[in-house]
Amino acid sequence: MKKRHEQKLILLSIGLMVAFSIPVSLLFNSEQEVLGYPMLLVYFFALWMASIITAFIIVKKYE
């Protein structure tokens, strides 16, 4: 794997650690709902899905 791709994956990991931290996730802890689901749950799963897709794109470019 190229060094550039490894760096992108490390930056993605650091960004996810910040995004899943308590102070940032508490910003989305509200009474609002999206399609009947709490905003915090939607935030976690949307972030998780976006990180999987981003990691897939980075790794796919390697091959």
N, CA, C and O atoms as a Tripos MOL2 file, in Angstrom:
@<TRIPOS>MOLECULE
protein
  252   251    63     0     0
PROTEIN
NO_CHARGES

@<TRIPOS>ATOM
      1 N           0.8470   -1.1630    0.0000 N.3       1 MET1
      2 CA          0.0000    0.0000    0.0000 C.3       1 MET1
      3 C           0.9010    1.2370    0.0000 C.2       1 MET1
      4 O           1.9230    1.2870    0.6850 O.2       1 MET1
      5 N           0.4970    2.2130   -0.7740 N.am      2 LYS2
      6 CA          1.2800    3.4330   -0.8590 C.3       2 LYS2
      7 C           1.1870    4.2180    0.4480 C.2       2 LYS2
      8 O           0.1980    4.1470    1.1770 O.2       2 LYS2
      9 N           2.2420    4.9560    0.7110 N.am      3 LYS3
     10 CA          2.3000    5.7520    1.9340 C.3       3 LYS3
     11 C           1.1550    6.7580    1.9870 C.2       3 LYS3
     12 O           0.6050    7.0220    3.0560 O.2       3 LYS3
     13 N           0.7950    7.3200    0.8320 N.am      4 ARG4
     14 CA         -0.2830    8.3110    0.7700 C.3       4 ARG4
     15 C          -1.6210    7.7110    1.2070 C.2       4 ARG4
     16 O          -2.4010    8.3650    1.8990 O.2       4 ARG4
     17 N          -1.8830    6.4600    0.8000 N.am      5 HIS5
     18 CA         -3.1370    5.8070    1.1810 C.3       5 HIS5
     19 C          -3.1440    5.4850    2.6710 C.2       5 HIS5
     20 O          -4.1730    5.6070    3.3360 O.2       5 HIS5
     21 N          -1.9930    5.0740    3.1880 N.am      6 GLU6
     22 CA         -1.9010    4.8050    4.6230 C.3       6 GLU6
     23 C          -2.1540    6.0770    5.4200 C.2       6 GLU6
     24 O          -2.8140    6.0410    6.4580 O.2       6 GLU6
     25 N          -1.6370    7.1900    4.9410 N.am      7 GLN7
     26 CA         -1.8460    8.4600    5.6290 C.3       7 GLN7
     27 C          -3.3160    8.8640    5.6100 C.2       7 GLN7
     28 O          -3.8270    9.3970    6.5950 O.2       7 GLN7
     29 N          -3.9840    8.6160    4.5140 N.am      8 LYS8
     30 CA         -5.4130    8.9350    4.4260 C.3       8 LYS8
     31 C          -6.2190    8.0970    5.4120 C.2       8 LYS8
     32 O          -7.1460    8.6020    6.0470 O.2       8 LYS8
     33 N          -5.8690    6.8180    5.5420 N.am      9 LEU9
     34 CA         -6.5890    5.9600    6.4800 C.3       9 LEU9
     35 C          -6.3110    6.3650    7.9260 C.2       9 LEU9
     36 O          -7.1970    6.2710    8.7750 O.2       9 LEU9
     37 N          -5.0980    6.8110    8.2110 N.am     10 ILE10
     38 CA         -4.7800    7.2850    9.5610 C.3      10 ILE10
     39 C          -5.5570    8.5580    9.8660 C.2      10 ILE10
     40 O          -6.0900    8.7150   10.9650 O.2      10 ILE10
     41 N          -5.6220    9.4710    8.8950 N.am     11 LEU11
     42 CA         -6.4080   10.6940    9.0920 C.3      11 LEU11
     43 C          -7.8950   10.3770    9.2810 C.2      11 LEU11
     44 O          -8.5750   11.0280   10.0740 O.2      11 LEU11
     45 N          -8.3910    9.3860    8.5560 N.am     12 LEU12
     46 CA         -9.7840    8.9650    8.7190 C.3      12 LEU12
     47 C         -10.0060    8.4400   10.1340 C.2      12 LEU12
     48 O         -11.0220    8.7530   10.7540 O.2      12 LEU12
     49 N          -9.0750    7.6510   10.6480 N.am     13 SER13
     50 CA         -9.2000    7.1050   12.0000 C.3      13 SER13
     51 C          -9.1840    8.2020   13.0540 C.2      13 SER13
     52 O          -9.9780    8.1780   13.9950 O.2      13 SER13
     53 N          -8.2900    9.1550   12.8980 N.am     14 ILE14
     54 CA         -8.2230   10.2620   13.8560 C.3      14 ILE14
     55 C          -9.5000   11.0980   13.7910 C.2      14 ILE14
     56 O         -10.0370   11.5050   14.8210 O.2      14 ILE14
     57 N          -9.9770   11.3460   12.5810 N.am     15 GLY15
     58 CA        -11.2330   12.0880   12.4320 C.3      15 GLY15
     59 C         -12.4120   11.3690   13.0650 C.2      15 GLY15
     60 O         -13.2880   12.0030   13.6530 O.2      15 GLY15
     61 N         -12.4380   10.0500   12.9470 N.am     16 LEU16
     62 CA        -13.5240    9.2840   13.5610 C.3      16 LEU16
     63 C         -13.4320    9.2950   15.0830 C.2      16 LEU16
     64 O         -14.4560    9.3290   15.7650 O.2      16 LEU16
     65 N         -12.2090    9.2680   15.6200 N.am     17 MET17
     66 CA        -12.0600    9.3510   17.0720 C.3      17 MET17
     67 C         -12.6150   10.6780   17.5870 C.2      17 MET17
     68 O         -13.2660   10.7210   18.6310 O.2      17 MET17
     69 N         -12.3580   11.7450   16.8610 N.am     18 VAL18
     70 CA        -12.8800   13.0530   17.2560 C.3      18 VAL18
     71 C         -14.4030   13.0890   17.0830 C.2      18 VAL18
     72 O         -15.1170   13.5910   17.9510 O.2      18 VAL18
     73 N         -14.8910   12.5610   15.9730 N.am     19 ALA19
     74 CA        -16.3360   12.6160   15.6900 C.3      19 ALA19
     75 C         -17.1510   11.7610   16.6620 C.2      19 ALA19
     76 O         -18.2910   12.1040   16.9770 O.2      19 ALA19
     77 N         -16.5780   10.6480   17.1400 N.am     20 PHE20
     78 CA        -17.2910    9.7830   18.0750 C.3      20 PHE20
     79 C         -17.0260   10.1500   19.5350 C.2      20 PHE20
     80 O         -17.5410    9.4900   20.4370 O.2      20 PHE20
     81 N         -16.2350   11.1880   19.7770 N.am     21 SER21
     82 CA        -15.9540   11.5780   21.1620 C.3      21 SER21
     83 C         -17.2240   12.1430   21.8050 C.2      21 SER21
     84 O         -18.1530   12.5780   21.1240 O.2      21 SER21
     85 N         -17.2280   12.1210   23.1110 N.am     22 ILE22
     86 CA        -18.4120   12.5410   23.8590 C.3      22 ILE22
     87 C         -18.8060   14.0020   23.6000 C.2      22 ILE22
     88 O         -19.9850   14.2650   23.3610 O.2      22 ILE22
     89 N         -17.8700   14.9630   23.6370 N.am     23 PRO23
     90 CA        -18.3120   16.3590   23.4220 C.3      23 PRO23
     91 C         -18.9520   16.5950   22.0540 C.2      23 PRO23
     92 O         -19.9260   17.3400   21.9460 O.2      23 PRO23
     93 N         -18.4140   15.9710   21.0200 N.am     24 VAL24
     94 CA        -18.9740   16.1700   19.6830 C.3      24 VAL24
     95 C         -20.3050   15.4370   19.5410 C.2      24 VAL24
     96 O         -21.2500   15.9730   18.9620 O.2      24 VAL24
     97 N         -20.3820   14.2240   20.0610 N.am     25 SER25
     98 CA        -21.6220   13.4640   19.9200 C.3      25 SER25
     99 C         -22.7520   14.0660   20.7600 C.2      25 SER25
    100 O         -23.9230   13.8890   20.4260 O.2      25 SER25
    101 N         -22.4220   14.7690   21.8370 N.am     26 LEU26
    102 CA        -23.4720   15.4130   22.6290 C.3      26 LEU26
    103 C         -24.1110   16.5860   21.8970 C.2      26 LEU26
    104 O         -25.2010   17.0220   22.2650 O.2      26 LEU26
    105 N         -23.4550   17.0950   20.8790 N.am     27 LEU27
    106 CA        -24.0590   18.1490   20.0670 C.3      27 LEU27
    107 C         -25.3170   17.6520   19.3550 C.2      27 LEU27
    108 O         -26.2190   18.4330   19.0540 O.2      27 LEU27
    109 N         -25.3680   16.3520   19.0920 N.am     28 PHE28
    110 CA        -26.4970   15.7680   18.3680 C.3      28 PHE28
    111 C         -27.5010   15.0920   19.3040 C.2      28 PHE28
    112 O         -28.4420   14.4470   18.8410 O.2      28 PHE28
    113 N         -27.3080   15.2360   20.6040 N.am     29 ASN29
    114 CA        -28.2210   14.6440   21.5720 C.3      29 ASN29
    115 C         -29.3680   15.6120   21.8230 C.2      29 ASN29
    116 O         -29.3110   16.4370   22.7340 O.2      29 ASN29
    117 N         -30.3940   15.5040   21.0180 N.am     30 SER30
    118 CA        -31.5370   16.4080   21.1480 C.3      30 SER30
    119 C         -32.8320   15.6100   21.0520 C.2      30 SER30
    120 O         -32.8290   14.4050   20.8020 O.2      30 SER30
    121 N         -33.9010   16.2980   21.2530 N.am     31 GLU31
    122 CA        -35.2240   15.6630   21.1970 C.3      31 GLU31
    123 C         -35.7370   15.4970   19.7640 C.2      31 GLU31
    124 O         -36.7590   14.8470   19.5450 O.2      31 GLU31
    125 N         -35.0470   16.0720   18.8070 N.am     32 GLN32
    126 CA        -35.4880   15.9700   17.4200 C.3      32 GLN32
    127 C         -35.3480   14.5410   16.9230 C.2      32 GLN32
    128 O         -34.5010   13.7760   17.3850 O.2      32 GLN32
    129 N         -36.2000   14.2090   15.9710 N.am     33 GLU33
    130 CA        -36.1790   12.8780   15.3830 C.3      33 GLU33
    131 C         -36.1010   12.9820   13.8710 C.2      33 GLU33
    132 O         -36.6010   13.9340   13.2710 O.2      33 GLU33
    133 N         -35.4580   11.9770   13.2580 N.am     34 VAL34
    134 CA        -35.3770   11.8790   11.8070 C.3      34 VAL34
    135 C         -36.0200   10.5500   11.4290 C.2      34 VAL34
    136 O         -35.4860    9.4810   11.7260 O.2      34 VAL34
    137 N         -37.1550   10.6320   10.7800 N.am     35 LEU35
    138 CA        -37.9290    9.4440   10.3910 C.3      35 LEU35
    139 C         -38.2460    8.5530   11.5950 C.2      35 LEU35
    140 O         -38.2950    7.3290   11.4770 O.2      35 LEU35
    141 N         -38.4590    9.1760   12.7420 N.am     36 GLY36
    142 CA        -38.8220    8.4290   13.9420 C.3      36 GLY36
    143 C         -37.6500    7.9520   14.7700 C.2      36 GLY36
    144 O         -37.8550    7.3440   15.8210 O.2      36 GLY36
    145 N         -36.4300    8.2040   14.3340 N.am     37 TYR37
    146 CA        -35.2390    7.7850   15.0780 C.3      37 TYR37
    147 C         -34.5990    8.9990   15.7430 C.2      37 TYR37
    148 O         -34.5950   10.0900   15.1740 O.2      37 TYR37
    149 N         -34.0580    8.8100   16.9470 N.am     38 PRO38
    150 CA        -33.3990    9.9350   17.6160 C.3      38 PRO38
    151 C         -32.2060   10.4560   16.8050 C.2      38 PRO38
    152 O         -31.5400    9.7000   16.0990 O.2      38 PRO38
    153 N         -31.9600   11.7400   16.9230 N.am     39 MET39
    154 CA        -30.9040   12.3950   16.1450 C.3      39 MET39
    155 C         -29.5310   11.7880   16.4440 C.2      39 MET39
    156 O         -28.7100   11.6570   15.5360 O.2      39 MET39
    157 N         -29.2700   11.4190   17.6890 N.am     40 LEU40
    158 CA        -27.9790   10.8480   18.0600 C.3      40 LEU40
    159 C         -27.7370    9.5220   17.3520 C.2      40 LEU40
    160 O         -26.6280    9.2620   16.8840 O.2      40 LEU40
    161 N         -28.7590    8.6880   17.2690 N.am     41 LEU41
    162 CA        -28.6370    7.4080   16.5780 C.3      41 LEU41
    163 C         -28.4050    7.5960   15.0830 C.2      41 LEU41
    164 O         -27.5980    6.8850   14.4840 O.2      41 LEU41
    165 N         -29.1040    8.5420   14.4860 N.am     42 VAL42
    166 CA        -28.9170    8.8360   13.0640 C.3      42 VAL42
    167 C         -27.5020    9.3410   12.8170 C.2      42 VAL42
    168 O         -26.8750    8.9660   11.8270 O.2      42 VAL42
    169 N         -26.9930   10.1890   13.7120 N.am     43 TYR43
    170 CA        -25.6270   10.7110   13.5920 C.3      43 TYR43
    171 C         -24.6070    9.5720   13.6210 C.2      43 TYR43
    172 O         -23.7180    9.5090   12.7710 O.2      43 TYR43
    173 N         -24.7370    8.6690   14.6040 N.am     44 PHE44
    174 CA        -23.7780    7.5670   14.7250 C.3      44 PHE44
    175 C         -23.7790    6.6710   13.4900 C.2      44 PHE44
    176 O         -22.7180    6.3450   12.9570 O.2      44 PHE44
    177 N         -24.9510    6.2770   13.0400 N.am     45 PHE45
    178 CA        -25.0080    5.3610   11.9120 C.3      45 PHE45
    179 C         -24.6430    6.0240   10.5850 C.2      45 PHE45
    180 O         -24.0620    5.3740    9.7170 O.2      45 PHE45
    181 N         -24.9680    7.2940   10.4150 N.am     46 ALA46
    182 CA        -24.5670    8.0020    9.1960 C.3      46 ALA46
    183 C         -23.0500    8.1760    9.1580 C.2      46 ALA46
    184 O         -22.4290    8.0040    8.1090 O.2      46 ALA46
    185 N         -22.4660    8.5120   10.2810 N.am     47 LEU47
    186 CA        -21.0170    8.6590   10.3640 C.3      47 LEU47
    187 C         -20.3190    7.3260   10.1280 C.2      47 LEU47
    188 O         -19.2990    7.2640    9.4400 O.2      47 LEU47
    189 N         -20.8680    6.2660   10.6980 N.am     48 TRP48
    190 CA        -20.3080    4.9320   10.5300 C.3      48 TRP48
    191 C         -20.3660    4.5070    9.0540 C.2      48 TRP48
    192 O         -19.3870    3.9880    8.5180 O.2      48 TRP48
    193 N         -21.5020    4.7260    8.4100 N.am     49 MET49
    194 CA        -21.6540    4.3590    7.0060 C.3      49 MET49
    195 C         -20.7220    5.1880    6.1220 C.2      49 MET49
    196 O         -20.1200    4.6560    5.1890 O.2      49 MET49
    197 N         -20.6000    6.4720    6.4050 N.am     50 ALA50
    198 CA        -19.7150    7.3340    5.6260 C.3      50 ALA50
    199 C         -18.2560    6.9150    5.7900 C.2      50 ALA50
    200 O         -17.4820    6.9780    4.8340 O.2      50 ALA50
    201 N         -17.8810    6.4950    6.9790 N.am     51 SER51
    202 CA        -16.4920    6.0660    7.1940 C.3      51 SER51
    203 C         -16.1970    4.7540    6.4660 C.2      51 SER51
    204 O         -15.0960    4.5790    5.9450 O.2      51 SER51
    205 N         -17.1410    3.8470    6.4220 N.am     52 ILE52
    206 CA        -16.9420    2.5920    5.7020 C.3      52 ILE52
    207 C         -16.8030    2.8520    4.2070 C.2      52 ILE52
    208 O         -15.9320    2.2770    3.5530 O.2      52 ILE52
    209 N         -17.6450    3.7030    3.6730 N.am     53 ILE53
    210 CA        -17.5910    4.0260    2.2440 C.3      53 ILE53
    211 C         -16.2810    4.7400    1.9110 C.2      53 ILE53
    212 O         -15.6570    4.4460    0.8910 O.2      53 ILE53
    213 N         -15.8640    5.6740    2.7660 N.am     54 THR54
    214 CA        -14.6080    6.3890    2.5350 C.3      54 THR54
    215 C         -13.4140    5.4460    2.5770 C.2      54 THR54
    216 O         -12.5330    5.5220    1.7200 O.2      54 THR54
    217 N         -13.3760    4.5610    3.5630 N.am     55 ALA55
    218 CA        -12.2760    3.6000    3.6560 C.3      55 ALA55
    219 C         -12.2740    2.6670    2.4450 C.2      55 ALA55
    220 O         -11.2090    2.3180    1.9350 O.2      55 ALA55
    221 N         -13.4520    2.2630    1.9850 N.am     56 PHE56
    222 CA        -13.5400    1.3990    0.8140 C.3      56 PHE56
    223 C         -12.9770    2.0900   -0.4260 C.2      56 PHE56
    224 O         -12.2560    1.4770   -1.2130 O.2      56 PHE56
    225 N         -13.3090    3.3640   -0.5940 N.am     57 ILE57
    226 CA        -12.8080    4.1170   -1.7550 C.3      57 ILE57
    227 C         -11.2950    4.2560   -1.6890 C.2      57 ILE57
    228 O         -10.6160    4.1180   -2.7070 O.2      57 ILE57
    229 N         -10.7600    4.5270   -0.5090 N.am     58 ILE58
    230 CA         -9.3080    4.6710   -0.3660 C.3      58 ILE58
    231 C          -8.6010    3.3540   -0.6790 C.2      58 ILE58
    232 O          -7.6040    3.3380   -1.4010 O.2      58 ILE58
    233 N          -9.1130    2.2600   -0.1400 N.am     59 VAL59
    234 CA         -8.4810    0.9550   -0.3670 C.3      59 VAL59
    235 C          -8.6600    0.5170   -1.8230 C.2      59 VAL59
    236 O          -7.7630   -0.0960   -2.4020 O.2      59 VAL59
    237 N          -9.8080    0.8260   -2.4110 N.am     60 LYS60
    238 CA        -10.0750    0.4310   -3.8030 C.3      60 LYS60
    239 C          -9.1070    1.1310   -4.7520 C.2      60 LYS60
    240 O          -8.6930    0.5330   -5.7450 O.2      60 LYS60
    241 N          -8.7360    2.3760   -4.4770 N.am     61 LYS61
    242 CA         -7.7810    3.0810   -5.3090 C.3      61 LYS61
    243 C          -6.3920    2.4310   -5.2420 C.2      61 LYS61
    244 O          -5.6000    2.5640   -6.1750 O.2      61 LYS61
    245 N          -6.1020    1.7400   -4.1540 N.am     62 TYR62
    246 CA         -4.8160    1.0620   -4.0020 C.3      62 TYR62
    247 C          -4.6960   -0.0920   -4.9920 C.2      62 TYR62
    248 O          -3.6320   -0.3270   -5.5640 O.2      62 TYR62
    249 N          -5.7970   -0.8040   -5.1840 N.am     63 GLU63
    250 CA         -5.7570   -1.9730   -6.0800 C.3      63 GLU63
    251 C          -5.8660   -1.5420   -7.4750 C.2      63 GLU63
    252 O          -5.8520   -2.3740   -8.3820 O.2      63 GLU63
@<TRIPOS>BOND
     1     1     2 1
     2     2     3 1
     3     3     4 2
     4     3     5 am
     5     5     6 1
     6     6     7 1
     7     7     8 2
     8     7     9 am
     9     9    10 1
    10    10    11 1
    11    11    12 2
    12    11    13 am
    13    13    14 1
    14    14    15 1
    15    15    16 2
    16    15    17 am
    17    17    18 1
    18    18    19 1
    19    19    20 2
    20    19    21 am
    21    21    22 1
    22    22    23 1
    23    23    24 2
    24    23    25 am
    25    25    26 1
    26    26    27 1
    27    27    28 2
    28    27    29 am
    29    29    30 1
    30    30    31 1
    31    31    32 2
    32    31    33 am
    33    33    34 1
    34    34    35 1
    35    35    36 2
    36    35    37 am
    37    37    38 1
    38    38    39 1
    39    39    40 2
    40    39    41 am
    41    41    42 1
    42    42    43 1
    43    43    44 2
    44    43    45 am
    45    45    46 1
    46    46    47 1
    47    47    48 2
    48    47    49 am
    49    49    50 1
    50    50    51 1
    51    51    52 2
    52    51    53 am
    53    53    54 1
    54    54    55 1
    55    55    56 2
    56    55    57 am
    57    57    58 1
    58    58    59 1
    59    59    60 2
    60    59    61 am
    61    61    62 1
    62    62    63 1
    63    63    64 2
    64    63    65 am
    65    65    66 1
    66    66    67 1
    67    67    68 2
    68    67    69 am
    69    69    70 1
    70    70    71 1
    71    71    72 2
    72    71    73 am
    73    73    74 1
    74    74    75 1
    75    75    76 2
    76    75    77 am
    77    77    78 1
    78    78    79 1
    79    79    80 2
    80    79    81 am
    81    81    82 1
    82    82    83 1
    83    83    84 2
    84    83    85 am
    85    85    86 1
    86    86    87 1
    87    87    88 2
    88    87    89 am
    89    89    90 1
    90    90    91 1
    91    91    92 2
    92    91    93 am
    93    93    94 1
    94    94    95 1
    95    95    96 2
    96    95    97 am
    97    97    98 1
    98    98    99 1
    99    99   100 2
   100    99   101 am
   101   101   102 1
   102   102   103 1
   103   103   104 2
   104   103   105 am
   105   105   106 1
   106   106   107 1
   107   107   108 2
   108   107   109 am
   109   109   110 1
   110   110   111 1
   111   111   112 2
   112   111   113 am
   113   113   114 1
   114   114   115 1
   115   115   116 2
   116   115   117 am
   117   117   118 1
   118   118   119 1
   119   119   120 2
   120   119   121 am
   121   121   122 1
   122   122   123 1
   123   123   124 2
   124   123   125 am
   125   125   126 1
   126   126   127 1
   127   127   128 2
   128   127   129 am
   129   129   130 1
   130   130   131 1
   131   131   132 2
   132   131   133 am
   133   133   134 1
   134   134   135 1
   135   135   136 2
   136   135   137 am
   137   137   138 1
   138   138   139 1
   139   139   140 2
   140   139   141 am
   141   141   142 1
   142   142   143 1
   143   143   144 2
   144   143   145 am
   145   145   146 1
   146   146   147 1
   147   147   148 2
   148   147   149 am
   149   149   150 1
   150   150   151 1
   151   151   152 2
   152   151   153 am
   153   153   154 1
   154   154   155 1
   155   155   156 2
   156   155   157 am
   157   157   158 1
   158   158   159 1
   159   159   160 2
   160   159   161 am
   161   161   162 1
   162   162   163 1
   163   163   164 2
   164   163   165 am
   165   165   166 1
   166   166   167 1
   167   167   168 2
   168   167   169 am
   169   169   170 1
   170   170   171 1
   171   171   172 2
   172   171   173 am
   173   173   174 1
   174   174   175 1
   175   175   176 2
   176   175   177 am
   177   177   178 1
   178   178   179 1
   179   179   180 2
   180   179   181 am
   181   181   182 1
   182   182   183 1
   183   183   184 2
   184   183   185 am
   185   185   186 1
   186   186   187 1
   187   187   188 2
   188   187   189 am
   189   189   190 1
   190   190   191 1
   191   191   192 2
   192   191   193 am
   193   193   194 1
   194   194   195 1
   195   195   196 2
   196   195   197 am
   197   197   198 1
   198   198   199 1
   199   199   200 2
   200   199   201 am
   201   201   202 1
   202   202   203 1
   203   203   204 2
   204   203   205 am
   205   205   206 1
   206   206   207 1
   207   207   208 2
   208   207   209 am
   209   209   210 1
   210   210   211 1
   211   211   212 2
   212   211   213 am
   213   213   214 1
   214   214   215 1
   215   215   216 2
   216   215   217 am
   217   217   218 1
   218   218   219 1
   219   219   220 2
   220   219   221 am
   221   221   222 1
   222   222   223 1
   223   223   224 2
   224   223   225 am
   225   225   226 1
   226   226   227 1
   227   227   228 2
   228   227   229 am
   229   229   230 1
   230   230   231 1
   231   231   232 2
   232   231   233 am
   233   233   234 1
   234   234   235 1
   235   235   236 2
   236   235   237 am
   237   237   238 1
   238   238   239 1
   239   239   240 2
   240   239   241 am
   241   241   242 1
   242   242   243 1
   243   243   244 2
   244   243   245 am
   245   245   246 1
   246   246   247 1
   247   247   248 2
   248   247   249 am
   249   249   250 1
   250   250   251 1
   251   251   252 2
@<TRIPOS>SUBSTRUCTURE
     1 MET1         2 RESIDUE 1 A MET
     2 LYS2         6 RESIDUE 1 A LYS
     3 LYS3        10 RESIDUE 1 A LYS
     4 ARG4        14 RESIDUE 1 A ARG
     5 HIS5        18 RESIDUE 1 A HIS
     6 GLU6        22 RESIDUE 1 A GLU
     7 GLN7        26 RESIDUE 1 A GLN
     8 LYS8        30 RESIDUE 1 A LYS
     9 LEU9        34 RESIDUE 1 A LEU
    10 ILE10       38 RESIDUE 1 A ILE
    11 LEU11       42 RESIDUE 1 A LEU
    12 LEU12       46 RESIDUE 1 A LEU
    13 SER13       50 RESIDUE 1 A SER
    14 ILE14       54 RESIDUE 1 A ILE
    15 GLY15       58 RESIDUE 1 A GLY
    16 LEU16       62 RESIDUE 1 A LEU
    17 MET17       66 RESIDUE 1 A MET
    18 VAL18       70 RESIDUE 1 A VAL
    19 ALA19       74 RESIDUE 1 A ALA
    20 PHE20       78 RESIDUE 1 A PHE
    21 SER21       82 RESIDUE 1 A SER
    22 ILE22       86 RESIDUE 1 A ILE
    23 PRO23       90 RESIDUE 1 A PRO
    24 VAL24       94 RESIDUE 1 A VAL
    25 SER25       98 RESIDUE 1 A SER
    26 LEU26      102 RESIDUE 1 A LEU
    27 LEU27      106 RESIDUE 1 A LEU
    28 PHE28      110 RESIDUE 1 A PHE
    29 ASN29      114 RESIDUE 1 A ASN
    30 SER30      118 RESIDUE 1 A SER
    31 GLU31      122 RESIDUE 1 A GLU
    32 GLN32      126 RESIDUE 1 A GLN
    33 GLU33      130 RESIDUE 1 A GLU
    34 VAL34      134 RESIDUE 1 A VAL
    35 LEU35      138 RESIDUE 1 A LEU
    36 GLY36      142 RESIDUE 1 A GLY
    37 TYR37      146 RESIDUE 1 A TYR
    38 PRO38      150 RESIDUE 1 A PRO
    39 MET39      154 RESIDUE 1 A MET
    40 LEU40      158 RESIDUE 1 A LEU
    41 LEU41      162 RESIDUE 1 A LEU
    42 VAL42      166 RESIDUE 1 A VAL
    43 TYR43      170 RESIDUE 1 A TYR
    44 PHE44      174 RESIDUE 1 A PHE
    45 PHE45      178 RESIDUE 1 A PHE
    46 ALA46      182 RESIDUE 1 A ALA
    47 LEU47      186 RESIDUE 1 A LEU
    48 TRP48      190 RESIDUE 1 A TRP
    49 MET49      194 RESIDUE 1 A MET
    50 ALA50      198 RESIDUE 1 A ALA
    51 SER51      202 RESIDUE 1 A SER
    52 ILE52      206 RESIDUE 1 A ILE
    53 ILE53      210 RESIDUE 1 A ILE
    54 THR54      214 RESIDUE 1 A THR
    55 ALA55      218 RESIDUE 1 A ALA
    56 PHE56      222 RESIDUE 1 A PHE
    57 ILE57      226 RESIDUE 1 A ILE
    58 ILE58      230 RESIDUE 1 A ILE
    59 VAL59      234 RESIDUE 1 A VAL
    60 LYS60      238 RESIDUE 1 A LYS
    61 LYS61      242 RESIDUE 1 A LYS
    62 TYR62      246 RESIDUE 1 A TYR
    63 GLU63      250 RESIDUE 1 A GLU
